[in-house]
């Protein structure tokens, strides 16, 4: 009975309070003018007259292969470009083969851009600043390829603060440090990458092991207002080993490159760049085995060396007419095969003689641009010389 009396009193008090509530305090909706918020979506690529430049800042939104930020995997998604085989790091442009695409890494020709048999490329996403593919018109400053031109550049280190980063992917472990040498005047960048599944295979004692590493370094310094000197080095190596009780076989390949570049701004209408470079590619095969009397071993190598230099001027004559002109020279040395070993107590050595090629070129490109239109007209004269003959081409 007391419970019923308490409930009735509670309902009576609530009703009285609602009846005394002012009408102004009751919530109501009000109509306001519409508000439109717009923003320009950052482009992942920029197109111009057959050239495609990649926005590196937007690369993190692109599909990643095995969690690795690989610029080559992104380039394979561009129109007219393919990998040839799924999962590989080749670059086939409009039906051409991989060796018909000239790949420049800070103006240095790259002969093998693959890690892990093509699963990854040698270009670490932590160090790339820009990437551009020329599928249509190729500047006469570059020759010796039929299909396309791909230019990849390494970023400079931070000129204000020292920074460190560690990136753990599905296949690799990468660490990067960069910072100022002299604030607002020079910087350094060092980045290393390692295929850490190799360490796992070693821990479990697997007979077959595969791994790779690469190291990238760059120094930049303003030697004078308008003149910047930069030094970039790269070294990387892949290796696979099969080791048993009495035998060991190893396969490997790797690149080593270096470039010294001076960029100068003489005026608002004239700029120049001069670069000297070296690139080296080697493939090797090693084997060891033991029999009752001897420990036999053998090693076979294939090597390619190239030294070169390029001088380029960019000059604006009028608002619609600009010139790119300059010269380049290179010296290539090819060592097809060289074998040496120790078999049954005897030293053996054989191989093919090395071949050399010296080439040089003069080039001129006229660039006309008005409104949204652009036209390029260029000419290139080249000379090629080996031990047997000399050829000229235009």
N, C-alpha and C positions, 0 to 999 in steps of 0.2 A: 504493500500500500504506500509506504514512504517513497519507493522508487517511482511510482506513477506520479505522485505529487511533485517530485523533483523534476521530472521530465516536462510536466506542464508548465512549471514556473520558468524553466529554461527557454521554452518556445515563446512564452509571453514576453520575456525580456528581449530576445532577438528580434521579434516583430516590432517591438517598441523602438529599438535602436535604428532599424531600417526606415521606419516611418519618420524619424527625426533627422535623417541624413540629408544635407542640402543637395539640391538638384545639380549645382555647378560642379560638385565633386565626382559625379558619375563620369567614367571614362568614355570618350567619344572619338571617332576618327575624323580626320580632316584631310581634304584633298590638296595636294601641292603640285607645282609644275614638274613635268618629267625631267630627269637628269640623265644625260647620255655621257658615258665615259668611254673614250676610245684610246687605243695605243697602237703604235706601229709594231708589228711582229718582226723581231730580228730575222733576217734572212740567213739561211745556212750556207747558201752559195750565191755568188754574184757572176752573172754572165755578160760577156762583151766580145763580139766578133769572134766567136769560136773558142774563147778562153773562159774557163770556169775557175774562179777563185773561191776557196773554202773559208768560211768564217770559223776559225778555230774555237772561238768562245762558245759557239753553238754545237761543237762536236760532242759535248757531254749529253746532248739530247738525241744523238743518233744511235741506231742499234749497235750494240757492242758484241763482239765475238768473244765468247768465253770470259766476259767481263773485262777484256783488255781494250783500252782506248788506242786503237790502231788507225792512223790516218789512211793507210792504204785500203783497209776494209771499207772505209767511207767513200773513197774515190771510186771503188768498184760499183757503188750504187748510182753513180752519175749516168746520165743518158749517153749511150754510145760506148760505154766502158763496161768490161766484164773481167772476171777473174780467170776464165778459161776452165777451171775446175773448182767446184764448190770447196770453200775453206782454204783455198790457196791465196798467196799474196801477189800473184801476177797482175799485170795491168795490160789488158788487150783492148786496143782502141779501134773501133770500126772495122773489125775483122783482121787487124794486124796481129802479129805475134808479139810475145813479151820483149824479145830483143830488138824489135823495131820501134820501141818507145825509149827515147832518151830520158834518163832519170838523173837529175842534178840535185845534189845535197850540198847546199851552200856553194853552188857553182862547181862542184866536184862531180865528175861522172861516176856513177855507181854501176858496177857490172853484175852484182848479185844483191838484191834487196831483201832476201828471205832469211828468216830464222826458222828453225824446227821444220825443215823440209817444206817450207812455204806456208806453215800455219800462221806465223806472225811475220811482220816486216821488221827491218832493223831500225825503223823510225819510232822512237819512244814518244808517246803522247805527252810526256812531261816536258819535253824540250822543243817541240815543233811550234813555230810562230806562224807560219803561213804555208799554204800549199796551193799550187795553181796548175791546171792541166790545159794545154793548148791542143785542141783537136782539129782546128781548121787551119788558119794561117799561122805558120811558125816563123818567128823572126829569123832573118838571114844571119843573125849572129850565131845560130846553132845549126849544125849540119850532122851528117853521118847517120841519120835515122829517117825512116820512111813514114812512120805512123803518127807519132805524137811527141809532145815534150811535156815532162812533169818536173816542176821546180819546187823543192821543199827547202825551207829556211829554218835555222835554229834561232830561238828567241834569245835576247840579251838578258843578263841578270838584272835584278832590281838595283837601281842606283840610289835608293834611299835607305832601305833596311835589309838586314841579313835575314834570310828565310830558310827553313828546312821543311822537307815533306817526305813522307814515307807512304808508298802505295802498294797495297797487297792485292794482287789479282788472282784469278784462277790458276794461271800458268806461271806468272813471274812476280818477282819482288823488286821494286824500284825505289831508289832513294835519290833525292835531289837537294842540293844546297846552292844558293846564289845570294848575291849581295853586292854592295859597292866596294870598289877598290879605293876610289876617291869619290866622295859624295858628289852627285850630279856631273861627274866627269868620266868615270870608268866603272866597269862591273865585271863580275866573274860568274860562271855557271859551271857546275859539275854534276853529272847525273850518271848513275850506274844501275844496271838491270841484270837480274840473275834468274835463271830457270830453276826454281826451287824444287820441283819434283825430282830432280837429279839427286838432291840430298836425301829424299825419302827412299829412292831406290838403293842408295848406298847404305842406309840404315837397315833395310831389310835384307841386305846381302844379295841383291839381284845380280845375275851374271851379265845382263845387258843393261847398260846405262846410257842415257842421253842427256845432254845439257847444253846451254849456251849462256853467254854473258856479253854485255856491251858496255862501253864507257864513252861518254860524250863530255867534252869540255870546251868552254868558250870564254875568251877574254876580249873586252871591248874598251877602247880608251879614246877620248877626244884629244888628239895631239895638238890641235889648233881649232879655233872656232870655224866650223864648217868642214872639218876634216876628221874623220873617224877611222881608226885602225882597229881591225878585229882579227883574232886568231882562233880558229876552230879545229879541233882534232876529234877523231872518232876511231875506235877500235872495237871489233867484235869477233867472236869465234863460236862455232858450233862443233860439237864432237860427239861421237857415238862409239862406245867401247863394248866389246864382247870378250870377256875374260874367263878362261877355264883353267884347269890345273896346270896344263903344260903348254898353253897357247893363249895368245892375245891378239885381237884384231881391232884396229881403230880407224875411223873415217872422220874427216873434219874439213871445214872450210871457214873462211873468214875474210873480212874487209878491214883495211886500215887506210884512213884518209886524213888529209890535213890541208887547210887553206888559209892564206893570209890575204886580207882584203882591205883596201883603202878606198873609202867613199869620200868624195869631195864635192862641195857645193861652191862653185866659183861666183855665181850670181843667181838671180831669180830665174834666169833663162838658160843656164848652162850648168850641168852636173856631169860628173865622171866617176868611174869606178875601175879599179885595176885589181885583179886577183891572180895570185900564183897558187897552184895546187899540186898535190900528189895523191894518187890513188893506187891501191895495191890489193889484188885479189889472189888468194891461194887456196888450192884444194890439195888434200894429202890423203894417203892411205899407208898405214903402218901395220906390220905384223911381226910376231915373235912366236917361235915354237922350239921346243927342245926334243932332241932324240937321245939315243944312248951316248953319243960321243960329243955332240956339239950343241951350242945354243945359237940357233939361226935367227936372223932378223932381216927385214927389208923395209924400205920406205920409197914411195913414189909421190912426186909432187908435180903440180901444174901451177904456174904463176903468171900473173900479168901485172906489169908496172906501167904507170903513165905519169909524166910530168907535163905541166902545161901552164899557160898564162893567157889572160884575156884583158883587153883594154876597151872600154866602152864609153862613149860620150852621148849624152842626151841633151839636145839643144832645141829650144823653142825659137823659131824664126818669126812667126806671127801668131795671132790668136788661133788660127786654124791649121797651121803647118808646123810640124816638128820633125826633127831628124834624130835617128839613132845610127851611129857609125862607130867603127873601130876595127880592131884586128885581134886575132888569136893564133896561138901556135902550141903544138903539143908533140911530145915524143913518147911513143908506145913501144914496149918490149914484151914479146910473148914467148914464154917457155912452155911448149906443148906438153912435154913429159921428161922427167928425169928420175931415174931409178938407181938406187944403190943399196947394197946389202952384204951380208956375210952368210954364205951358204956352204955347209960341209967344209968349214975351215978355210974358205977362199973368199976374198973380197971381190965383189962384182959391181959394175957400174955401166949404165948405158942410158941413152936418151936421144932426143931429137935436138938439132941445133935451134937456137933461139932466132926469132924473127923480129925485125925492127921496122917501125913506120914513123916517119916525120911528116907532119901535116901543118899547114898554115892557111889562113884565109883573111881576106879583107871584105867587109860587109857595110852596106848602107841601106837604111830603111826610111822611107818617107811616110809620115803619118799625117793624114788629113782628117780633121774632125770639125764638124759644124752641126750645131743643134744636137739631135740624137743620132746623127750619122757619123760613121767613121770608115775610112778606107786606108789600107796599107799597101805600099808598092815598094819592093826591095830588090836588091841584087847582091849576090855573093860570089866572089871569085876564090877558088881554093886550089891548093897544090898538095900533092901526095907523093912521097918519095920513099922507096925502100931500097934495098941493096941492088935490085935488078933494074928498076925503071923509075921514071918520074912522070906523073900525070897532072894535067891541069883540067879544072872543071869550073863551069859557071852555072 
